Amino acid sequence: MKITPNGGLCWYIKWTASVLILSGLAVRAMDTESAYRILDLSLNLSGVVGWLFVGLLWHDRALIILNAVASTMLTAGLIATLS
């Protein structure tokens, strides 16, 4: 029994966010010299912010906490990389 909504704003955000996270992970897996660290962090940050928004729309505390913490960590990593 499927209970997640199909179509609509949440559907597009969750799938876009999932593709962004998977793309970031692919960059991380292929990068042996950290040349693409900013791209990795940016893709993953965009994806977890998308999932944070979905968690807020769904009122899902687990998604909110996980993605709020991940957003904070990735933002800190991005700031450190850019500094």
Secondary structure, DSSP 8 states (H G I E B T S, - for coil): ---S--SHHHHHHHHHHHHHHHHHHHHHHH-SSSTTHHHHHHHHHHHHHHHHHHHHHHT-HHHHHHHHHHHHHHHHHHHHHH-
